[in-house]
Amino acid sequence: MKKTTTRPGVVEALSLEDLCRFCQADEAWVIELVDEGVLEPVVGPGRHLRFEGVAISRAKRARRLNRDLGINAAGIAMVLDLLDEREAIMRRLARYESD
């Protein structure tokens, strides 16, 4: 698996093929996540999709939601958006409570 790193053991970018192996999913499923807005790839040289940072962790979360709960791509998009919103609210609340 090709990876781009600045620190040993930390993956910063994956190709579409590597992301599929990482998540144990097929390319069609990952592309469906891209179409639903769950993942935002970076188009690299030769129009190859690259997935960086947050997209890698979101793909892993999406795969768990699909595998463990049977949620489809549209449902995954909604769940991840709600979880992101919840995390933002919790961060704001923590700032408010620390003042």
C-alpha positions in Angstrom: 0.0 0.0 0.0 1.5 3.3 -1.0 1.2 6.0 1.6 2.4 9.5 2.1 3.6 10.3 5.6 5.4 12.9 7.5 5.6 10.8 10.7 6.2 7.0 10.8 3.0 5.0 11.0 0.7 8.0 10.1 -1.1 7.7 6.8 -1.9 11.1 5.2 -3.2 10.1 1.8 -4.5 7.0 0.1 -5.4 6.2 -3.5 -8.9 4.9 -4.3 -7.6 1.3 -4.4 -5.7 1.7 -1.1 -8.8 3.2 0.6 -10.9 0.3 -0.6 -8.4 -2.2 0.9 -8.1 -0.1 4.1 -11.9 -0.2 4.6 -12.4 -3.6 3.1 -14.9 -2.2 0.6 -15.3 -2.2 -3.2 -14.7 0.8 -5.4 -18.4 1.2 -6.3 -19.3 1.6 -2.6 -16.5 4.2 -2.1 -17.6 6.1 -5.2 -21.2 6.0 -3.9 -20.0 7.7 -0.7 -18.2 10.4 -2.9 -21.5 10.9 -4.8 -23.4 11.3 -1.5 -20.9 13.9 -0.3 -19.6 11.7 2.5 -16.1 11.7 1.1 -14.3 14.5 -0.6 -11.4 13.2 -2.7 -8.6 15.3 -4.1 -8.0 14.6 -7.8 -4.4 13.8 -8.3 -2.2 13.5 -11.4 -3.8 11.6 -14.2 -7.3 12.2 -12.6 -6.6 9.6 -9.9 -8.6 10.1 -6.7 -6.7 10.6 -3.5 -8.2 10.6 -0.1 -6.6 12.6 2.7 -7.0 13.3 6.4 -10.6 13.5 7.4 -11.8 11.5 4.4 -9.8 8.5 5.5 -11.3 8.4 9.0 -14.8 9.2 7.6 -14.5 6.3 5.2 -13.6 3.9 8.1 -16.6 5.2 10.1 -18.9 4.9 7.1 -17.8 1.3 6.6 -18.6 0.4 10.2 -22.0 2.0 10.0 -22.7 0.0 6.8 -21.3 -3.2 8.1 -22.6 -3.1 11.7 -25.9 -1.4 11.2 -26.7 -2.0 7.5 -27.0 1.7 6.8 -26.9 2.7 3.1 -24.8 5.5 1.6 -27.6 8.2 1.9 -28.2 7.2 5.5 -24.4 7.2 6.3 -24.2 10.8 4.9 -27.0 11.9 7.3 -25.6 10.1 10.3 -22.1 11.5 9.8 -23.5 15.0 9.3 -25.4 14.7 12.5 -22.3 13.3 14.4 -20.2 16.2 13.0 -22.9 18.7 14.2 -23.0 17.0 17.6 -19.2 17.2 17.9 -19.3 20.9 17.0 -22.0 21.6 19.6 -20.0 19.7 22.2 -16.9 21.8 21.4 -18.9 25.1 21.7 -20.4 23.9 25.0 -17.0 23.0 26.4 -15.7 26.5 25.5 -18.8 28.1 27.1 -18.3 26.0 30.3 -14.6 26.9 30.5 -15.4 30.7 30.6 
